[in-house]
């Protein structure tokens, strides 16, 4: 148990929580604008492949990062157009895009690298050589990009004109439109932000693992969406729950070779915690009044 109170455990918590933090902020922007976003999972996945493909094709991890963000924005814009212009059900659209991302990334993985499981190794934005996990994580530029995304969401949603408009179209779009707010444009911009932030989560995964693996999003988009709901669509609380889930997953890694409880229970720890917290908090959460009403 002493492993749970060590720098190694803290390093794992920070490392694992970062993609949850970035993706949950994307969920906040989208859902506070009134658009349900199950497609966060697929956005993480296509962005991770975008980071790897961009890096291998250009030789630059920084260009790979930009391509990852662009891939995330593109998928979320497709979601936005399908829901807001095509009037499709947002849940159906999100699930369809997740399936498209899952199958499409496997297809592209085989087309680009002649493999259905893994891409070749890529360099990261920084070298991990000679550093502990905690130091390497703190030196990674994407770590601080995620921190800026969290701070920007907390401040921007409550204290900027854009944040006010996003909250207005998510609560009462008719009233917002009556005072000159373009509801469609605001929601499109909110989903583009969601694509960029979830894209950052995918890029983090790719650069952290130094490759793309089929299905590497591993349910992170769904857990990020769960943090949004549990937190009552409030960014600071969502960030705290994202760290909590990161700690649960880190504990699962640290305790997996212990004999205290069954190995299967340890592996399921993050998902058990998600269900327990959802059961305890979801009834207290009040969604945006116009969520899903597009």
N, C-alpha and C positions, 0 to 999 in steps of 0.2 A: 504493500500500500504506500510505502514511502515514495514510490515512483510517481504518485499523483501529486507530490509536492516538490517537484524538481524542475530545474530549468529545461530539461529535455521535454517534460510534459507541457510546460508553458509554450515552448517552441512549437510543439505539435498543435496546441490549441490555436495559436496565431495562424499557423500555416493552413490548417483545415478550415478555420472560420472565414478566411478571406473571400473565397468564392461565394459562400453563403451571404456574406455582407453585401458584396457587389450585386448579386442577383436579387436579393430582397429589396435593395433600393430601387432596382428596376421595376419590381412588382409594385412598390409604393407609388411611383410616378404613374404607371399605367392604371392601376386600380383606383387611385384617387381622382383620376380623370374620368372614371366611369367605365373603363374597359377591362373586363376580367382577362387574366393573362396566364392561362395554363401553358402557353408556349414558351415559358422561360426555360424549361428543360431542353427543348430543341434548340433554343437560341444559344445556350451554353455549348451544346454539342457542335453546332456548325461553326461557332466562333473558335473553338479549340482546333478544329481542322483548318480553319482559315489561318490561324496563327502558324501552324506547322507548314501548311502549303505555301504561305507567303514567305516564310523564312527559308524553306528549301529552294524555292524558285528564284528569290532575289538575293539570297545570301545574307540578308539583314534581319535580325530579330525585331528591330524597330519597325521595319516595313511589315513584318509578319504581324506585329501588334496592331498596326493600322488596318490591315486586311481583316484581322479578327473582329475589330470594332465595326468595320463596314459590313461584314457578314451578319453580325448581330442586328445592326440597324436594318439591313435589307429584309431579314426574316420578320422582324417586328413591323416593318412597313407593309409587308404582305398581309400580316395579321390585321393591321389597321384597315387596309383597303377592303379586305374580305368582310370585316365586321361593320365598318362604318359606311362604306360605299355599297358593298354587296349585300348588306343587311343579314349576313349569316350569323348563326348562333356563335357567340364567342367561345364557349366551351368546345363545341364541335370543331371550330376553326383551330383552336389551340391544340387539340388532340391530333387533328389531321397534320398540322405542321410538325408536331413531335414525331409522328410516324414518318413523315417525309424526311425529316432530319436524320432519323435513325437509319432508314434505308438509303437515303442519298449520301450520307457520309461513308457508309460501307461501300457503295458503288464507286465513289470518288477515291476512296482509299485503295481499292483494287486497281482502278484506272491509272492513278498517279504512281503507286508504289508496288503494284502487283502483289498486294497482300490484303486479306480481309480482316486482319486483326490489329496490326501495328504499323506505324510509319517508321522511317529511319529516324535516328536520334538527331536532335537539333540543338544548337547552342542556346543558352538563355540570354537574357539581357545583361546579366552579370555572372561571373564565375563563382561557383560554390567551393572551389578548391581552397583548402586551408582554413575554412571557416566552419564554426559550429552551425547547426541547423537554425538556431535562433538568430545568430548574427547574419547568416546568409539570407534569411527571410527579411530581416530589417534593412539589409542593403539592397534588396530587390526594388527597383523603381515601381513595379506594379503594386507592391505593398502600399506605398504611399499614394499611388493613384486611387486605390480602393479607399484609403482613409479620406482622401479629398472628396470622393464620391459620397461617402457617408456624411461628412460635414456639410458638403454642398446641398445634399438632400434635406438634412435637418434644418439648415438655415434657409435654403431656397424655397422650400415648400411653405414656410410660415412667414417669411419676411421679404419676399420679392413679389413683383407684379406678376411674373410668370406663375409662381406658386399660388397666388391668389386666384388667378384664372383657372389653373388646373383644379383647385379645390371647388371653385364655383361650378365648372362644367360637370364635376363629379357629383355635386349635391343637387343642383337645380339648373340644368342646361337651358331651360326656357328663360329663366330670369337672367342668366348670364348673357344670352343672346339679345335680350331686350335692352341691355346697356352697352351693346356694341362688341361683345366678345364673340369671336369666330369659333364656334364650338368644334367644328370639324378640324380646323387648323390647330387648335390647342390640343386636341386629342391626338392628332397625328404627331405633333411635336413631343408630346408626353411618351408616346410609344417609341419614337425614335430614341429618346433618352433611355427608355427601358432597354432597347436593343443595344445601345452603347455600354450600359452598365453591366447587363448580363453578358455582353460580349467580352468585357474585361474579366469577368469570372471565368469564361472559357479560355481566354488567353493565359490567365494565371495558371489554370490546370495544365495547359500544354507546356508552358515554360517550366513549371515546377517538376513535371514528370519527364521533360525533355523529349517528348514524342506525343503522337496521337494514338490512342487505343480505342478500338470500337466500343461504343457505349460508355465512354469514360465519364460522362456527366453523372452517371450513377445515381439518379434521383435527386441530385442537388437542387434542380429547379423546382421540384415539387416541395422539398423541405423549405426552400427559400420562400415559396408562396405560403406555406403553412406558417412561417414566422410572421408574415405580413398580416394574416388573419388573426393569429394569436395576439399580436401587438395592437390590434384594433386599428390597423392602417396608419400607425404613427411611426415615423422613421427611427427615432431614438430607441423606442421600445423594441422595434424590429431588429435593430442592431444588437441590442442586448440579448435577445433570444437567439440570434444567429451565432453569437459567441457561445451561448449555452449549448447549442447543438454541436458546435465545433468541439467544445470540451467533452461532450458525451462521446463523440466519435474518437477523440484523442484518448479518452479513457478506455475505449474498446481496443485500441491499438496497444496501449500500455499493459492492459490486463489479459490479453489474449493467451499468454503463456502461463497464466496463474491457474491454480487449482481451486480457487475459492468458490467459483460457480461453474456451471456447465459452459463449455466452449460456445455452444450455440446461443446461449443467453447473452454472453458477452458480445458476440457478433451482432445480435439484434438490438443492443443497447440504444443506439441512436434512434432507431425506429420506434422502440418502446417508449422512449422519452417523448418523441414527437406526438404519439397517440395520447399519452397521459396528459401532456400539456394542452393539447387540443381539447381534450375532454373537459379539462378544468377551466379553460379560459374562453373557449369559443362562444359560449353563451353570453359572456360579458362584452363581446366585441360588437360594435355597431358599424356596419359597412357604410360607405358613401351611399347616400339616398338614391342616386341614379346609377349605381353600379349594375352593369348589364343592360341598361335601358338606353340603347343606341338608335 
